[in-house]
Amino acid sequence: MTGVYGLHAGTKCEGGCFNSVSGTVLYDSECALCNSQVRFIRRRDRRKSFRFVALQSEEGRSMLHAAGLPADELDTVVYAKEGKHLVRSSAVLGILDDLGGGWQLLKFSGIIPAPIRDFFYRLVARNRHRLTPRKRS
């Protein structure tokens, strides 16, 4: 695939760029908390293997559809990897696992059933704009 943008800020990929990508993180680009999490991942991504796509973009809406979610589902992080779509707390655990290092230890919280993890995920997601100010365009 040629001419792919968005692997990293301002970087254009040519040829087999996605071969080095762990996965694609879909995030709410208008949320300060979500943007801080993207910065968190980028700072710790030593292999530069994550790709970030705003949920509000055309590609983001298309990827939401591929994940079986409605196009207006802005309260959910999605981690697309190897043809699979992890959502909510499972996406967070997948991202942390792929960051490597000590972050992989958090994957053991995956023993907590997803409905319980997602309850807390949704609680934070629903209140994220109260926790941090909304990003202004």
C-alpha positions in Angstrom: 0.0 0.0 0.0 1.5 3.4 -1.0 1.0 6.9 0.3 -0.4 6.0 3.7 -0.3 8.9 6.2 -0.7 8.9 9.9 1.7 6.2 11.1 3.4 8.9 13.0 2.9 12.6 12.9 4.0 14.0 9.5 5.5 10.7 8.3 4.6 9.2 4.9 4.9 5.5 4.5 5.8 3.8 1.2 5.7 0.2 0.2 5.1 -2.3 3.0 4.7 0.2 5.8 2.1 -1.8 7.7 4.4 -4.7 8.1 6.1 -2.9 11.1 2.9 -1.6 12.6 1.6 -3.4 15.7 -1.8 -2.1 15.2 -4.0 0.9 14.6 -5.5 2.9 17.5 -8.8 4.7 16.9 -9.3 7.5 19.3 -11.5 10.6 19.9 -9.4 13.4 18.6 -11.6 16.0 20.3 -11.0 14.6 23.8 -8.1 15.9 25.9 -7.9 12.6 27.8 -7.8 10.6 24.6 -5.1 12.8 23.1 -3.0 12.5 26.3 -3.3 8.7 26.0 -2.1 9.0 22.4 0.9 11.0 23.6 1.5 8.4 26.3 1.7 5.6 23.8 3.9 7.6 21.3 6.4 8.4 24.1 6.7 4.8 25.0 6.5 3.3 21.5 10.2 2.6 21.1 9.7 0.6 17.9 7.4 3.3 16.4 4.9 0.6 15.6 1.5 2.2 16.4 -0.7 4.0 13.9 -3.3 6.5 15.1 -6.6 7.3 13.4 -9.1 9.8 14.7 -12.6 8.3 15.1 -14.0 11.5 13.5 -12.1 10.9 10.2 -13.5 9.1 7.2 -11.0 6.3 7.8 -12.0 6.2 11.5 -15.7 5.9 10.6 -14.9 3.1 8.1 -12.8 1.2 10.7 -15.6 1.6 13.3 -18.0 0.0 10.8 -15.5 -2.8 10.2 -15.4 -3.3 14.0 -19.2 -3.6 14.1 -19.7 -0.3 15.8 -21.8 2.7 14.8 -20.0 5.6 13.2 -21.0 7.9 16.1 -19.4 5.6 18.7 -16.9 8.2 20.1 -16.7 6.8 23.6 -14.8 3.7 22.6 -11.1 3.2 21.8 -10.6 0.5 19.1 -7.3 -1.3 18.5 -7.3 -2.9 15.1 -4.6 -5.6 14.7 -4.1 -8.5 12.3 -7.7 -8.2 11.1 -9.2 -8.2 14.6 -10.8 -5.3 16.4 -10.4 -5.0 20.2 -12.7 -2.5 21.9 -12.8 -0.7 25.2 -10.8 -2.3 28.0 -9.6 -5.2 25.7 -8.2 -2.5 23.3 -6.3 -0.9 26.2 -4.9 -4.2 27.3 -3.8 -5.1 23.8 -2.1 -1.7 23.3 -0.3 -2.0 26.6 0.8 -5.6 25.8 2.2 -4.4 22.4 4.1 -1.5 24.1 6.2 -4.2 25.6 8.4 -3.9 28.7 6.7 -3.7 32.0 3.5 -2.6 30.4 3.0 -6.3 29.3 2.4 -7.2 33.0 -0.9 -5.4 32.9 -2.3 -7.9 30.4 -2.8 -10.2 33.5 -5.7 -7.9 34.4 -7.4 -9.6 31.4 -8.3 -12.4 33.9 -11.0 -10.0 35.1 -14.1 -10.7 32.9 -14.6 -8.1 30.1 -18.0 -7.0 31.3 -16.5 -5.9 34.6 -13.5 -4.2 33.0 -15.8 -2.5 30.5 -18.1 -1.3 33.2 -15.2 0.8 34.6 -14.0 1.7 31.1 -17.5 3.1 30.2 -17.6 5.0 33.5 -14.4 6.8 32.7 -15.3 7.2 29.0 -18.7 8.7 29.9 -17.1 11.3 32.2 -13.9 11.9 30.3 -14.8 15.4 29.3 -15.4 16.3 32.9 -12.0 14.9 33.9 -10.1 17.0 31.3 -11.2 20.0 29.4 -12.4 19.4 25.8 -9.9 20.1 23.1 -10.7 23.2 21.1 -10.4 23.2 17.3 
